Amino acid sequence: MSDALKEVPLGENYGSIIKDGLWEQNVVFSQMLALCPTMAVTTSGTNGLGMGLATTAVLVVANILVSMIRHTVSSQVRIPVFVVLIATLVTVVDMVMNAWMHDLYKVLGLFIALIVVNCAILGRAEAYAVKNGVFASAVDGLAMGLGFTGALTLIGLIREFLGSGTLFAQASNLLGPSFAFLEMKLPGYGGALLMILPPGAFAVLGFLLAGKRVMEQRAEARARNASGGAAPLVA
């Protein structure tokens, strides 16, 4: 959890907050947190999107509430208080999904309740919300949540496409009829079963991490060249 608890400078501009959440400190691709749901529920883009949005809702509301009570909760008991707060929010999300998104609820199953132990949520409460105002904390939670949602959805789409030749399969059944436009299928492609099994999740994540690292190295090299410095060799 060390990266998740990294202190964020007070007064940081919102552009930097959003960039951190989406890219620099992405929950999956940079901090390597919440890998259990990342590996388990990303058998399709629909599942990844649903899990990501549920986690985003908890992140945003948790950050807002933690920021609101930060001056009234003593440092000795703030961790238990934050855990109880997050558990309450997850319970509400669990009940809401069971009531209005029951098909998706059945697919995600236990992993909705396990949002409670997602280190990223408690980490952002400790690293940012407890030190900053309500609006900034809400932006931080939203950025981190959308970064997490994007990671899960991307991994799910790649695994789904390679594994079964579809994109956002059953989106209309799981998320509602308004999401039917997302459903796509590649004609004549049977798919590779390995990609929707656990080894496929690790393979896709590994390639995406490698790709992100290469992009960052090339960006650093361009920055060095632009500033007149010597650029390191990039594979």
C-alpha positions in Angstrom: 0.0 0.0 0.0 3.1 2.3 0.1 2.3 3.9 -3.3 -1.3 4.4 -2.4 -0.3 6.2 0.8 2.1 8.5 -1.0 1.4 12.0 0.2 -0.1 14.4 -2.3 1.0 18.0 -2.0 -1.7 20.3 -0.7 -3.1 22.8 -3.2 -2.2 20.6 -6.2 -4.0 21.8 -9.3 -6.9 19.7 -10.6 -5.2 18.9 -13.9 -2.4 17.2 -12.0 -5.0 15.3 -9.8 -6.8 14.0 -12.9 -3.5 13.1 -14.7 -2.4 11.2 -11.6 -5.6 9.2 -11.3 -5.8 8.4 -15.0 -2.2 7.7 -15.7 0.7 8.6 -13.4 -0.7 6.9 -10.3 -3.2 4.6 -12.0 -4.5 2.1 -9.4 -3.8 -1.0 -11.6 -1.0 0.1 -14.0 1.1 2.1 -11.6 0.2 1.2 -8.1 -0.6 -2.4 -8.8 -3.5 -2.5 -6.4 -6.8 -4.2 -6.5 -5.3 -7.0 -8.7 -7.8 -9.6 -7.3 -10.9 -8.1 -9.0 -8.7 -7.0 -11.9 -7.8 -10.7 -12.6 -11.2 -12.2 -11.7 -13.9 -10.0 -13.2 -12.3 -8.9 -16.4 -13.5 -11.8 -18.5 -15.5 -9.2 -20.5 -15.5 -5.4 -21.0 -19.0 -5.3 -19.5 -17.9 -6.9 -16.2 -14.9 -4.6 -16.0 -17.0 -1.5 -16.6 -19.5 -2.5 -14.0 -17.0 -3.3 -11.4 -15.0 -0.1 -12.1 -18.1 2.1 -11.9 -19.1 0.5 -8.6 -15.7 1.1 -7.2 -15.6 4.7 -8.5 -18.9 5.5 -6.7 -17.4 4.2 -3.4 -14.1 6.1 -4.0 -15.8 9.5 -4.7 -18.3 9.3 -1.8 -15.7 8.0 0.6 -13.3 10.8 -0.2 -16.0 13.4 0.2 -17.1 12.1 3.6 -13.5 11.6 4.9 -12.7 15.2 3.9 -15.8 16.4 5.7 -15.0 14.7 9.0 -11.2 15.1 8.9 -11.2 17.7 11.6 -13.5 15.9 13.9 -11.9 12.4 13.9 -8.8 12.0 16.0 -5.7 10.4 14.4 -5.8 7.5 16.9 -9.1 6.2 15.6 -9.3 7.5 12.0 -8.4 4.2 10.3 -11.2 2.2 12.0 -13.6 5.0 11.3 -12.6 5.1 7.6 -12.9 1.3 7.3 -16.4 1.4 8.8 -17.3 4.3 6.5 -16.1 2.5 3.4 -17.8 -0.8 4.5 -21.1 1.1 4.9 -20.8 2.6 1.4 -19.9 -0.8 -0.1 -23.0 -2.3 1.5 -25.2 0.4 0.0 -23.7 -0.1 -3.5 -24.1 -3.9 -3.1 -27.8 -3.5 -2.2 -28.4 -1.0 -5.0 -26.8 -3.2 -7.6 -28.8 -6.2 -6.3 -32.0 -4.2 -6.6 -31.5 -2.5 -10.0 -28.7 -4.3 -11.7 -29.3 -7.8 -10.6 -27.8 -9.6 -13.6 -24.6 -7.7 -13.3 -24.7 -8.3 -9.5 -24.9 -12.0 -10.0 -21.9 -11.9 -12.4 -19.7 -9.9 -10.1 -20.8 -11.7 -7.0 -18.5 -11.6 -4.0 -16.2 -9.1 -5.6 -18.6 -6.3 -5.0 -18.4 -6.9 -1.2 -14.6 -7.1 -1.5 -14.5 -3.5 -2.6 -14.2 -2.9 1.2 -10.6 -4.3 1.2 -9.5 -2.5 -1.9 -6.4 -0.8 -0.7 -6.8 2.1 -3.2 -9.9 3.4 -1.4 -8.4 3.5 2.1 -5.2 4.7 0.5 -6.8 7.7 -1.1 -8.6 8.5 2.1 -5.3 8.5 4.0 -3.2 10.1 1.3 -5.4 12.8 0.0 -8.9 13.2 1.4 -7.8 13.6 5.0 -5.5 16.5 4.0 -7.6 18.3 1.5 -11.0 20.0 1.0 -14.2 18.4 -0.2 -14.1 19.4 -3.8 -10.5 18.5 -4.4 -11.1 15.1 -2.6 -14.1 14.5 -4.9 -12.0 15.2 -8.0 -9.2 12.9 -6.7 -11.7 10.1 -6.0 -13.3 10.5 -9.4 -10.0 10.5 -11.2 -8.7 7.5 -9.4 -12.0 5.7 -10.0 -12.1 6.4 -13.7 -8.5 5.3 -14.0 -9.4 2.1 -12.3 -12.5 1.7 -14.5 -10.5 2.3 -17.6 -7.9 -0.3 -16.7 -10.5 -3.0 -15.9 -12.5 -2.2 -19.0 -9.5 -2.2 -21.3 -8.2 -5.5 -19.9 -11.8 -7.0 -20.1 -12.2 -5.8 -23.7 -8.9 -7.3 -24.8 -9.5 -10.6 -23.1 -13.1 -10.7 -24.4 -12.1 -9.9 -28.0 -9.3 -12.4 -28.1 -11.2 -15.1 -26.1 -14.6 -15.0 -27.8 -14.5 -12.4 -30.6 -17.0 -10.1 -28.9 -17.0 -6.6 -27.3 -19.2 -5.6 -24.4 -21.2 -8.9 -24.7 -24.5 -8.8 -22.9 -24.1 -5.1 -22.1 -27.9 -4.6 -22.6 -28.7 -7.4 -20.2 -26.2 -6.5 -17.5 -26.3 -2.7 -17.6 -29.6 -1.9 -19.2 -31.2 -1.6 -22.7 -29.5 1.8 -23.3 -26.1 0.1 -23.5 -27.1 -2.2 -26.3 -25.2 -0.1 -28.8 -21.9 -1.2 -27.2 -22.4 -4.9 -28.2 -20.2 -6.0 -31.1 -19.2 -9.4 -32.5 -16.5 -10.5 -34.9 -18.1 -12.8 -37.5 -16.4 -16.2 -38.0 -14.0 -16.0 -35.1 -14.3 -18.7 -32.5 -11.9 -17.2 -29.9 -9.1 -18.5 -27.9 -10.3 -20.0 -24.6 -7.0 -19.3 -22.8 -7.6 -15.5 -22.9 -10.8 -15.7 -20.7 -9.1 -18.0 -18.3 -6.8 -16.7 -15.4 -3.5 -17.1 -17.4 -5.0 -14.8 -20.0 -5.6 -12.1 -17.4 -2.0 -12.2 -16.3 -0.7 -12.2 -19.9 -2.8 -9.2 -20.9 -1.9 -7.2 -17.8 1.8 -8.0 -18.4 1.7 -6.7 -21.9 -0.2 -3.6 -20.9 2.3 -2.8 -18.1 5.1 -3.3 -20.6 3.4 -1.0 -23.1 2.9 1.7 -20.5 6.5 1.5 -19.4 7.7 1.9 -23.0 5.5 4.9 -23.6 6.8 6.5 -20.4 10.4 5.9 -21.4 9.9 7.4 -24.8 8.1 10.4 -23.3 11.1 10.9 -21.0 13.5 10.6 -23.9 11.6 13.2 -25.9 11.6 15.5 -22.9 15.4 15.1 -22.5 15.9 15.8 -26.1 13.8 18.9 -26.0 15.7 20.2 -23.0 19.0 19.5 -24.7 20.0 16.7 -22.3 21.3 13.3 -23.3 18.5 10.8 -23.9 18.8 7.3 -22.4 18.6 4.3 -24.8 15.0 3.1 -25.0 14.3 -0.5 -26.0 
